[in-house]
Every structure is written in structure tokens, then in C-alpha cells.
Amino acid sequence: MPDPLGWTLRADAYRITGTMSWSSVLRQLVAGETYAYVFWMRICAHLQTAGVPRPLLLPARLVLRRLRYRMGINLPYVTAVGPGLLVGHAGGIVVNAAAVIGRNCNLSHNVTIGSTKGDRTGVPSIGDNVYLGPGAVLVGAIHIGDGVSVGANSVVVDDVPDGVTVAGAPARVVSRSGSSAWVNRTDYAGPPSR
């Protein structure tokens, strides 16, 4: 069962503010650098999965499209993205719609998550608590484990195990420290039970 929309919006805001309240959602929506994009992406995804007719989905999609061009973020609302998404800075973010992004992930500017052809045809699947540094490129049918940190300007074309730091082009394991220093504020309360 998918997470309730309101809880997911507050979990995304919590990653920035440390407060899981509607006032923090409103503050980030009005004055935050990238939260508005995440907010409208979640709204569009919710409306589509709720079976809202296309004409009623159109206004939200138009807002998201405007934000995409203004902020330089192309993260389609049909992409499977877990709660607690943190987009650190706007600009140059491109994500394939078929990618899967886990809970509490950090996307830096100029990150590309895309498909490739050949031996690894497909798109990446990203675990929970993952940090993607500025300029990181992840391509192909690869799996990025939980608690992984991907260094700036790294090119990841192979699977990455849990709890490591990778860097370089092509990326290689450079540390066993993982993402704990980069991914914070993940201690928010779980979704309300139904």
C-alpha cells in the first residue's frame, strides 16, 4: 500500500527542516530552493495513481512542467521515488522515468540517472539512504545498495554493494564509510496506520 500523500510531503520537508509539520511544508513550498518541485511531483503522482481524469491532472502537470524548466530538474512524476527525497540544489538533474529511487535519497545538482544499451540495458535501481554527489552519472540496469555514497563526477556502470563510498570514472569502492555523513534527518515517524 502506498504511503499517504500528506505524510510523504511532510517527510520530504523534514529532510530539509528537521520538523515534520505542515508549517514546514508551507515554508519550503514558498521559500525553499527545490522543495516546490518535489511537492508538485508528489501531487501529480498521487493524482495519477488515484485515477483522477486527465483534464483534472493537467493543471498540476503544467505547474510541474514550469518548475522543470525554471529549476532545471527533470524528475518525472511517474518515477518510483520513496519518501524523504532531498534535492540539494537545482540544475541539471535528469532522471529516467523508469528508475527506482528508495527512501531518504539525496540528489545533488547535475545528477543523471539514465538508461543504456548493450550488456546492461535498462535503468538504475537505487536503495535507501543514498547520497548522489554533484555530477554523478548512473546508467544501465544496475543496483545501488542501501547507505551508499557516490562521489562527485563519478560514473557508475556496475552494481554497488551496501554501505560503501564509490568515486571515479568508472566508479570504484574507495571507502567503507557509506552515506551516514551525508544523509541525515531520517528519523521521522512512520506513516500513520490505516
N, C-alpha and C positions, 0 to 999 in steps of 0.2 A: 504494500500500500504506500503511495507516495506521501512525502512529508506535507503537512498543511502549509499552505502558502504563507500565511501570516508568520508562522514560526520560522520558516525558511528566510523570509525577508529580514526578520529580527536577528537571526543567526548570522547572516551576511553583514549586517550593521555592527553586530557585536565584535566581529573580527577587526573592525576599524576603531570602534569607540570603547569597547570593554563594557558596554551597557546594553542589555537586551530589552530595550523598551521602544515603544512607538515613537517617543520623542527623539531618540537617537536615529531612528529610520527617517523621520521627517527632516532632522538637521542634515543628515548625509544626502538626502534627496535634493535639498535646496542648496546646500553649500559644499557638499563633498565633490572631490575631483572625478571619481569614476563610479560612485555608487548608483547614480541615476541610470547608467547603462545596465548594471546588474539588476536593479529594481524592475526596469521595463522588460528586460529579457525574461525575468521570472513571471511577470504579469502575462506576457504573450504565451509562454509555455503553459501556464495554468489555464488560460482561456482556451487554448487549443485542446489540451487534454480533457477539459471539462465539456468539450463538444459544442462550444459556442459557435454559432453560424459565422461563416467567413466575413459577411458585411459588418458584424459587430466586433470582430477581431481586427479589422482594418485600421481603426484609429490608433490602437496600441502598437500595431506594426509600423505605422507611419512615424510615431514618436521614436520607436527603436531605430528605424532607418535614419532619421535625422541625427540621433545621437551617434550612430555608427560613423557617419561622415564627419560630424563635429569632433568626436573623440578619437577617431582612428582605431576603433575596436570592431572587429568582425567576429563576434562570437554568436552564432545563430541560436535562436531561442529553441530550436529543435534538438540542440546538443544536450546529451545527458550530463548534467552538472550537479554534483552533490551540494548540500548546504555548506555555508561558511566560506563561500568564494570571496577571495580578496584580490582585486585588480589594483596593483600598487600604483601604477601611473598609466595614463592614456597614451596611445600612439603605437601604431604598427602591430597590433595584436591581431593575428589571423588564426582561426581555429576551424578545422573541418567539421561540418555538421554531424558527421558520423562518429566523431571522437567521443570518448567517455572520460569524464573528469570526476574524481572522487571528492570526498568531504574535505573541507579546510585546505584548499589548494590556493597558493599564491601565484598569480600570473604577473610578471613584470612586463615592461614595455618591450616592443619588438619581438615578442614570442610568436613562434609559428608552430602550430600543431597540425600536420598535414599528412596527406596520403602519398604513396609512391607506388611504382610498378616494379616488376621483377620478382625476386625471391621473397620479399616482404610486402607484397601487395596488400594494402589496407591502411588503417589509421590507428594511432596510438590509443591505448587504454592506460589511464593514469590513476594510481592508487590514492589513498587518503594521506593528508598531511604532507603534500609535496610542494616544494618551492622550485619554481622555474625562473632562473635569473634572466637579466636583460639580454635579449638577442638569442635566447636558446631556441634551437630548432629540433623538433621531434618529428620524425617521419617514418611511415610504414606501420605494419601490423606488429607493433612492439608493446610490451607491458612494462610500465614504470611502477615499481613496488611502492609500498607504504613507507612514509618517512624519508623519502629521497630528496636530495638537494641537487639541482642541475645548475652548474656554474654558468656564468655569463659567456655568451657567444659559443656555447657548446653545441655540437651537432650529434644528436642521439639517434642511432640507427639500429641498435640492438637492445634486447631486454635488459632491465636494470633491477638487481635484487633489492629487497627491503633494506632501509636504514643506512644507505651509503650516500656519498657525495661523488658525483661524476663531473668531469670537465674535459675540455679539449674537443678537437675535431679530427677524427671521430672521438666521441666521449669515452673515457675510461675511468674506472674507480680510482679516486685519488685520496679518499678518506672513508673511515667507517663512522664518521660523526653524524651523517644524515642531516635532516632538516630541522632539528629541535631548536637551533639558534635562530632560525628564520621564520618558522611557522609558530605563531603564538596566539593566545586568546582562543583556545579550542575547548575550553572548559564550560561552555554554555550548557544549559539544561536541555535534555532531550525533548523531542516533540511530545505534545500532550497526547495522552491515550484517548482512544475513541470509545 
